[in-house]
Structures are given as structure tokens and as C-alpha cells.
Amino acid sequence: MNYYNAKQSFSSKGLFIGYLDGYATFQLENDDVIDFEQIDKKILEEYNLKNDNFKNKAFEIYYTEIFDDLDDEDFIVFRLDDLKLL
């Protein structure tokens, strides 16, 4: 049984949809919607995403897609690395 982990970093413009159940959700400029389950602490210190002040605001989004293959169970985790309000 082989295990592997792959990471790939991206950036995109997108709108902040909201924060629900520990996930920050953004709609990217290509209309993809991503729920970020990991968020860098510095982002939460700079932007209080848990209130509605940033809802529907445009951001430059920097994130990492982490792909894990565990015991024939593949899953992807999206980590929000940085945000810049546009």
C-alpha cells in the first residue's frame, strides 16, 4: 500500500461568501466555490471573517490544495494561506 501527500499552491481573485461551521467559503473568479477548512492564524487576526463585515467583498486569495491518499481513501484539504482585500 502506497501513501502519498501532494501540495500545490494557487492564487485567485474571489468573493467572500461567509464563514460557517469553521469553514471560510469563497467563490473564485472562475465560479468555483471553495470551503477552506484550514486558515492561517494571521488572516483571522487581520480579518474577522466570522462576522458579516467582509461578506461579498473581493479578495486576492492565496491557498494550498493538499491531496492525501490514505488507505485507498483520497481526500483534499484546502488551506487558506493569505488574503488581500481588493
N, CA and C atoms as a LAMMPS dump frame, in Angstrom:
ITEM: TIMESTEP
0
ITEM: NUMBER OF ATOMS
258
ITEM: BOX BOUNDS ff ff ff
-5.0000000000000000e+02 5.0000000000000000e+02
-5.0000000000000000e+02 5.0000000000000000e+02
-5.0000000000000000e+02 5.0000000000000000e+02
ITEM: ATOMS id mol type element x y z
1 1 1 N 0.849 -1.173 0
2 1 2 C 0 0 0
3 1 3 C 0.899 1.241 0
4 2 1 N 0.683 2.101 -0.946
5 2 2 C 1.456 3.329 -1.039
6 2 3 C 0.665 4.493 -0.461
7 3 1 N 1.366 5.327 0.263
8 3 2 C 0.78 6.546 0.793
9 3 3 C 1.505 7.718 0.167
10 4 1 N 0.764 8.723 -0.245
11 4 2 C 1.429 9.914 -0.733
12 4 3 C 0.649 11.159 -0.355
13 5 1 N 1.382 12.248 -0.335
14 5 2 C 0.834 13.547 0.013
15 5 3 C 1.385 14.534 -1.001
16 6 1 N 0.521 15.325 -1.598
17 6 2 C 0.963 16.317 -2.575
18 6 3 C 0.35 17.66 -2.214
19 7 1 N 1.13 18.721 -2.42
20 7 2 C 0.653 20.077 -2.148
21 7 3 C 0.876 20.921 -3.378
22 8 1 N -0.09 21.781 -3.648
23 8 2 C 0.04 22.711 -4.764
24 8 3 C -0.536 24.048 -4.333
25 9 1 N 0.208 25.124 -4.597
26 9 2 C -0.228 26.468 -4.19
27 9 3 C -0.858 27.203 -5.365
28 10 1 N -1.857 28.03 -5.032
29 10 2 C -2.6 28.787 -6.039
30 10 3 C -2.867 30.2 -5.541
31 11 1 N -3.216 31.069 -6.466
32 11 2 C -3.769 32.379 -6.112
33 11 3 C -4.876 32.685 -7.102
34 12 1 N -5.868 33.413 -6.625
35 12 2 C -7.021 33.754 -7.447
36 12 3 C -7.743 34.925 -6.803
37 13 1 N -8.516 35.616 -7.59
38 13 2 C -9.424 36.621 -7.047
39 13 3 C -10.738 35.924 -6.754
40 14 1 N -11.427 36.415 -5.717
41 14 2 C -12.699 35.806 -5.384
42 14 3 C -13.471 36.626 -4.376
43 15 1 N -14.742 36.273 -4.208
44 15 2 C -15.637 36.926 -3.257
45 15 3 C -15.79 36.061 -2.022
46 16 1 N -15.764 36.717 -0.873
47 16 2 C -16.001 36.012 0.377
48 16 3 C -17.497 35.797 0.532
49 17 1 N -17.905 34.544 0.645
50 17 2 C -19.325 34.206 0.776
51 17 3 C -19.745 34.194 2.243
52 18 1 N -18.887 33.64 3.103
53 18 2 C -19.234 33.6 4.516
54 18 3 C -18.401 32.592 5.274
55 19 1 N -18.619 32.558 6.586
56 19 2 C -17.906 31.659 7.49
57 19 3 C -18.951 30.842 8.224
58 20 1 N -18.919 29.53 8.031
59 20 2 C -19.93 28.68 8.628
60 20 3 C -19.309 27.36 9.057
61 21 1 N -19.579 26.949 10.277
62 21 2 C -19.102 25.668 10.815
63 21 3 C -17.59 25.51 10.695
64 22 1 N -16.846 26.599 10.884
65 22 2 C -15.399 26.521 10.849
66 22 3 C -14.779 26.59 9.471
67 23 1 N -15.577 26.815 8.437
68 23 2 C -15.091 26.895 7.066
69 23 3 C -15.285 28.305 6.518
70 24 1 N -14.239 28.847 5.907
71 24 2 C -14.351 30.12 5.196
72 24 3 C -14.622 29.783 3.733
73 25 1 N -15.706 30.306 3.191
74 25 2 C -16.122 29.949 1.845
75 25 3 C -15.951 31.137 0.905
76 26 1 N -15.308 30.876 -0.227
77 26 2 C -15.056 31.886 -1.25
78 26 3 C -15.524 31.375 -2.605
79 27 1 N -16.051 32.302 -3.412
80 27 2 C -16.345 31.994 -4.804
81 27 3 C -15.238 32.619 -5.638
82 28 1 N -14.499 31.778 -6.36
83 28 2 C -13.377 32.247 -7.157
84 28 3 C -13.856 32.878 -8.454
85 29 1 N -12.967 33.588 -9.134
86 29 2 C -13.327 34.286 -10.361
87 29 3 C -13.757 33.332 -11.476
88 30 1 N -13.388 32.049 -11.381
89 30 2 C -13.839 31.064 -12.367
90 30 3 C -15.148 30.394 -11.939
91 31 1 N -15.796 30.934 -10.911
92 31 2 C -17.073 30.478 -10.351
93 31 3 C -16.974 29.224 -9.482
94 32 1 N -15.772 28.669 -9.282
95 32 2 C -15.614 27.577 -8.33
96 32 3 C -15.861 28.112 -6.922
97 33 1 N -16.456 27.3 -6.079
98 33 2 C -16.67 27.647 -4.675
99 33 3 C -15.801 26.723 -3.84
100 34 1 N -14.978 27.314 -2.961
101 34 2 C -14.073 26.533 -2.128
102 34 3 C -14.353 26.825 -0.658
103 35 1 N -14.458 25.746 0.113
104 35 2 C -14.563 25.829 1.567
105 35 3 C -13.174 25.57 2.137
106 36 1 N -12.611 26.571 2.798
107 36 2 C -11.286 26.427 3.401
108 36 3 C -11.443 25.951 4.834
109 37 1 N -10.92 24.754 5.113
110 37 2 C -11.042 24.234 6.477
111 37 3 C -9.832 24.568 7.327
112 38 1 N -8.72 24.916 6.704
113 38 2 C -7.547 25.383 7.438
114 38 3 C -7.301 26.837 7.062
115 39 1 N -7.134 27.68 8.073
116 39 2 C -6.942 29.114 7.843
117 39 3 C -5.759 29.579 8.676
118 40 1 N -4.812 30.231 8.024
119 40 2 C -3.652 30.762 8.733
120 40 3 C -4.129 31.75 9.801
121 41 1 N -3.559 31.661 11.004
122 41 2 C -3.989 32.497 12.13
123 41 3 C -3.838 33.99 11.848
124 42 1 N -2.831 34.373 11.067
125 42 2 C -2.629 35.794 10.789
126 42 3 C -3.801 36.376 9.987
127 43 1 N -4.459 35.543 9.196
128 43 2 C -5.63 36.002 8.437
129 43 3 C -6.758 36.347 9.403
130 44 1 N -7.002 35.467 10.361
131 44 2 C -8.083 35.702 11.323
132 44 3 C -7.796 36.882 12.23
133 45 1 N -6.514 37.188 12.445
134 45 2 C -6.158 38.366 13.232
135 45 3 C -6.407 39.651 12.446
136 46 1 N -6.19 39.603 11.141
137 46 2 C -6.36 40.795 10.309
138 46 3 C -7.8 40.992 9.846
139 47 1 N -8.464 39.893 9.515
140 47 2 C -9.839 39.946 9.008
141 47 3 C -10.724 39.064 9.88
142 48 1 N -11.706 39.667 10.526
143 48 2 C -12.649 38.892 11.321
144 48 3 C -13.697 38.309 10.386
145 49 1 N -13.39 37.144 9.849
146 49 2 C -14.27 36.513 8.865
147 49 3 C -15.537 35.942 9.492
148 50 1 N -15.576 35.873 10.809
149 50 2 C -16.733 35.282 11.477
150 50 3 C -17.926 36.235 11.546
151 51 1 N -17.696 37.53 11.312
152 51 2 C -18.844 38.436 11.246
153 51 3 C -19.121 38.757 9.773
154 52 1 N -20.126 39.537 9.503
155 52 2 C -20.56 39.777 8.125
156 52 3 C -19.89 40.975 7.456
157 53 1 N -18.898 41.59 8.099
158 53 2 C -18.278 42.791 7.534
159 53 3 C -17.604 42.564 6.19
160 54 1 N -17.109 41.369 5.936
161 54 2 C -16.373 41.096 4.697
162 54 3 C -17.167 40.272 3.7
163 55 1 N -18.432 39.981 4.019
164 55 2 C -19.281 39.233 3.103
165 55 3 C -19.412 39.981 1.775
166 56 1 N -19.259 39.247 0.683
167 56 2 C -19.365 39.777 -0.685
168 56 3 C -18.266 40.788 -1.026
169 57 1 N -17.184 40.784 -0.266
170 57 2 C -16.025 41.623 -0.577
171 57 3 C -15.055 40.824 -1.437
172 58 1 N -14.347 41.535 -2.322
173 58 2 C -13.378 40.896 -3.212
174 58 3 C -12.009 40.814 -2.542
175 59 1 N -11.363 39.686 -2.717
176 59 2 C -10.041 39.426 -2.155
177 59 3 C -9.141 38.8 -3.211
178 60 1 N -7.856 39.01 -3.049
179 60 2 C -6.861 38.175 -3.701
180 60 3 C -6.613 37.05 -2.7
181 61 1 N -6.769 35.825 -3.144
182 61 2 C -6.742 34.657 -2.269
183 61 3 C -5.51 33.822 -2.605
184 62 1 N -4.745 33.494 -1.582
185 62 2 C -3.577 32.625 -1.733
186 62 3 C -3.843 31.366 -0.918
187 63 1 N -3.817 30.217 -1.573
188 63 2 C -4.186 28.993 -0.873
189 63 3 C -3.387 27.796 -1.378
190 64 1 N -3.445 26.739 -0.568
191 64 2 C -2.768 25.494 -0.897
192 64 3 C -3.793 24.37 -0.925
193 65 1 N -3.688 23.543 -1.942
194 65 2 C -4.51 22.348 -2.066
195 65 3 C -3.634 21.174 -1.611
196 66 1 N -4.089 20.486 -0.577
197 66 2 C -3.332 19.367 -0.024
198 66 3 C -4.094 18.087 -0.346
199 67 1 N -3.46 17.224 -1.128
200 67 2 C -4.078 15.973 -1.547
201 67 3 C -3.415 14.832 -0.796
202 68 1 N -4.201 14.056 -0.068
203 68 2 C -3.685 12.911 0.683
204 68 3 C -4.327 11.626 0.183
205 69 1 N -3.523 10.586 0.111
206 69 2 C -4.007 9.245 -0.214
207 69 3 C -3.727 8.374 0.998
208 70 1 N -4.75 8.105 1.777
209 70 2 C -4.62 7.285 2.983
210 70 3 C -5.474 6.033 2.842
211 71 1 N -4.842 4.88 2.867
212 71 2 C -5.587 3.619 2.867
213 71 3 C -6.689 3.592 1.81
214 72 1 N -6.35 3.944 0.591
215 72 2 C -7.297 3.966 -0.535
216 72 3 C -8.414 4.989 -0.357
217 73 1 N -8.268 5.889 0.598
218 73 2 C -9.223 6.972 0.82
219 73 3 C -8.537 8.276 0.422
220 74 1 N -8.912 8.816 -0.712
221 74 2 C -8.341 10.082 -1.171
222 74 3 C -9.161 11.24 -0.617
223 75 1 N -8.477 12.282 -0.178
224 75 2 C -9.199 13.48 0.217
225 75 3 C -8.336 14.705 -0.027
226 76 1 N -9.019 15.825 -0.208
227 76 2 C -8.355 17.094 -0.473
228 76 3 C -8.718 18.067 0.634
229 77 1 N -7.702 18.751 1.151
230 77 2 C -7.887 19.786 2.153
231 77 3 C -7.437 21.097 1.527
232 78 1 N -8.244 22.14 1.691
233 78 2 C -7.873 23.467 1.206
234 78 3 C -7.439 24.317 2.386
235 79 1 N -6.211 24.861 2.297
236 79 2 C -5.665 25.704 3.354
237 79 3 C -5.541 27.135 2.844
238 80 1 N -6.16 28.063 3.531
239 80 2 C -6.098 29.477 3.186
240 80 3 C -4.827 30.056 3.794
241 81 1 N -3.89 30.471 2.918
242 81 2 C -2.574 30.924 3.373
243 81 3 C -2.488 32.425 3.561
244 82 1 N -3.179 33.198 2.716
245 82 2 C -3.109 34.655 2.823
246 82 3 C -4.282 35.286 2.068
247 83 1 N -4.663 36.466 2.493
248 83 2 C -5.735 37.236 1.855
249 83 3 C -5.296 38.678 1.725
250 84 1 N -5.709 39.31 0.634
251 84 2 C -5.513 40.738 0.438
252 84 3 C -6.84 41.313 -0.03
253 85 1 N -7.396 42.239 0.741
254 85 2 C -8.647 42.889 0.389
255 85 3 C -8.413 43.759 -0.846
256 86 1 N -9.285 43.612 -1.832
257 86 2 C -9.148 44.41 -3.068
258 86 3 C -10.019 45.641 -3.024
